[in-house]
C-alpha cells in the first residue's frame, strides 16, 4: 500500500469549508490579470452584474471572480468579431504571421508567471503547468509559419474545357469552447490556426479556469492582435449563450473540446443553422504492453501517459493491458512508481501530482475505483481520497480489472491505473477496440513489424508506438468514432479547419 510519507502535507491553516479565504499566493500572481469580459479590445463587466467565483483546487480558497456573461454580452462579442472580420481577413499573411510569432515570444518570456497562474486556478503540478505553457506557445510559432504558406490550386479540367482554380478563404466568425484541464493549450490550439486563416473568434473558456484565458487575451493585445479579432466570455449558462451565438447567421464555425455528451448537444444545436463543427471529444485510451517490450521503457511511458496532468487528460491511458508474460513485473513496477509520486499543492515545486479540479471529480474517481474493486479488482496502491482541504486522490494501481468494470468504459480523468491481463495479439486488439471512443492509444513492443501491424488495426485517431506522449503541434490531433470530428494542429490540418475552399472555373 501507499506509504503515507509520500503524500505531501498541504501548507494550509484553513479547513475545507473556508472557501471565502483567498490563497496567500493569489495577490502576487493575479496582480496583472484582468477579471472582466474582453470584447472588442475593451474590458467590461457583464450586463448581468453577476460574478463567477474561481477556487484554487489545492486549498478550496477563493482566488478571484469573473463576469457571468449573458446572451446580450455574447451578441456584443459577435458584433465585435463581425466588425473586425473584414480588416483581419484583408491583413497580409506576413503581418498575421508576425503577430502570431509575437504571441509566441511573449508567452515564452512570461512562461513562469503563466504556469503559476495555471497551477493556481487548475491545481496541476507546476512542472506540468510549465509543460503546458511551452506546448501552448508552440501553437503560435507553428501557425505563424503556416500563415504565410496558405496556397491555392490551379489545374486543367480532365475534359480540357476549362481551368480549375481553387482558393482557400477564412470560414468566418468562430465560436471556440475550451475545457478546464489545459486552460492555455486548448485555447491556443484553436485561436492560433483561426487567426492564421484570417478568422475572428469568440472564446468561451471553462468557468473553473477562466483566468488564464483572460491573461492571454491581454497578451494577444500586446502582441498586436487588433480589437475584436479575439473576444473572451465567461458564463455560468453556456447552453443558452452558445445557442444564441450559433443562431447568429454571421457565425460560421464551432470548435469544441470537451465531453462527448456535451459535444452531441452542440452538434445538434449547430445542425439547426448548418454551422461547420470541429469536435475534440472524450477518450478511453488503451495502453498495450507486449511480452517483448522493454519493461523500463514501458513503465516510463505508462507514467507519462497516465500521470501527465494527474490523469486529467483526454489522451490519458485509461485502460492498461499487459501480456501475461510481463504482466506481474509491469504491475509491480508501476505500483512502486505510483506509490512514490509526491502529491500536494499544485504550486509547490516538489509536487508531482496536484489535486483534481473539483470535489465532484474526486467522488467520480472513487466511485469508479470502488466499482472495480467490488467486481474483483485488487488494489496495489492508493484507492483513497485525501481527507482535508483540497480535491486530492492518491495515485492508484489496480490489477485484475474486469472487462465489465465501469472504468473500462468511462473516462477516469484521474491518477488511477487499471491493469488487465491479455494473452494474444488478437485479444489485445479486441480489448483496445471495445469502446465507443477512439482518440489515443499506446503500444509497447520491441517488434516494429508487430507494432505497426497492431497500430494499423487499432481504431484510434492517434497512436504512440513505444512512446508515452502523443501530442505535438506539428501533428494532427483528433479522434475517430465518438471521440470527435476534424483535426487540430499538423501541417495544414489545423488551419484547414478554419478555411473554406472556393472553386473558380475559367476558360482563360
URMOLIN-V130475 format. One record per backbone hydrogen bond with DSSP energy under -0.5 kcal/mol. CO is the residue of the C=O (numbers start at 1). NH is the residue of the N-H. Records with the same first field share a line. If there is no record, write none. Layout:
CO: NH, NH
This chain:
2: 4
3: 6
4: 7
6: 8, 343
9: 11
10: 12
15: 18
17: 19
18: 21
19: 62
20: 22
23: 26, 27
25: 29
26: 30
27: 31
30: 33
32: 34
37: 39, 44
38: 232
39: 42
42: 39, 44
44: 37
46: 49
50: 68
52: 66
54: 63, 64
55: 57
56: 59, 60, 61
57: 391
61: 56
64: 54
66: 52
67: 69
70: 74
71: 75
72: 76
73: 77
74: 78
75: 79
76: 80
77: 81
78: 82
79: 83
80: 84
81: 85
82: 86
84: 88
85: 89
86: 90
87: 91
88: 91
92: 95, 96
93: 97
94: 98
95: 99
96: 100
97: 101
98: 102
99: 103
100: 104
101: 105
102: 106
103: 107
104: 108
105: 109
106: 110
108: 111
110: 114
111: 115
112: 116
113: 117
114: 118
115: 119
116: 120
117: 121
118: 122, 123
119: 123
123: 355
125: 128, 129
126: 130
127: 131
128: 132
129: 133
130: 134
131: 135
132: 136
133: 137
134: 138
135: 139
136: 139, 140
137: 140, 141
138: 142
139: 143
140: 144
141: 145
142: 146
143: 147
144: 148
146: 149
147: 150
149: 151
153: 166
155: 164
157: 160
162: 157
163: 165, 506
164: 155
165: 167, 504
166: 153
167: 502
169: 500
173: 252, 253
174: 176, 202
175: 255
176: 204
177: 257
180: 183
182: 186
184: 188
185: 189
187: 190, 191
188: 192
190: 194
191: 195
192: 196
193: 197
194: 198, 199
195: 198
200: 174
201: 231
202: 176
203: 205, 233
204: 178
206: 209
210: 214
211: 215
212: 216
213: 217
214: 218
215: 219
216: 220
217: 221
218: 222
219: 223
220: 224, 225
221: 224
226: 229, 230
229: 201
231: 203
232: 38
233: 205
234: 69
237: 241
238: 242
239: 243
240: 244
241: 245
242: 246
243: 247
244: 248
245: 248
247: 249
248: 251
250: 173, 252
252: 276
253: 175
254: 278
255: 177
256: 280
259: 263
260: 264
261: 265
262: 266
263: 267
264: 268
265: 269
266: 270
267: 271
268: 272
269: 272
270: 273, 275
271: 274
276: 254
278: 256
279: 281, 485
280: 258
285: 318, 319
286: 442
287: 321
288: 290, 444
289: 323
290: 293
293: 295
294: 298
295: 299
296: 300
297: 301
298: 302
299: 303
300: 304
301: 305
302: 306
303: 307
304: 308
305: 317
307: 310
308: 311
309: 312
311: 313
313: 316
316: 285
319: 287, 321
320: 322, 420
321: 289
322: 422
323: 326, 327
324: 328
326: 330
327: 331
328: 332
329: 333
330: 334
331: 335
332: 336
333: 337
334: 338
335: 339
336: 340
338: 341
341: 343
342: 352, 353
343: 8
345: 348
346: 126
348: 351
353: 344
358: 362
359: 363
360: 364
361: 365
362: 366
363: 367
364: 368
365: 369
366: 370
367: 371
368: 372
369: 373
370: 374
371: 375
372: 377
373: 376
378: 380, 399
381: 397
384: 394
386: 388
390: 392
391: 356
392: 386
394: 383
396: 417
397: 380, 381
398: 419
399: 378
400: 402
402: 405
405: 408
406: 409, 410
414: 416
415: 396
416: 418
417: 398, 419
418: 320
419: 401
420: 322
422: 324
424: 428
425: 429
426: 430
427: 431
428: 432
429: 433
430: 434
431: 434
433: 435
436: 482
438: 461, 480
439: 462
440: 286
441: 464
442: 288
443: 466
444: 290
446: 448
447: 451
448: 452
449: 453
450: 454
451: 455
452: 456
453: 457
454: 457, 458
458: 460
462: 441
463: 465
464: 443, 466
472: 475
473: 490
474: 491
477: 488
480: 483
481: 484
483: 281
485: 279
488: 477
489: 494
490: 492, 494
492: 496
493: 497
495: 498
496: 499
498: 171
500: 169
502: 167
504: 165
506: 163
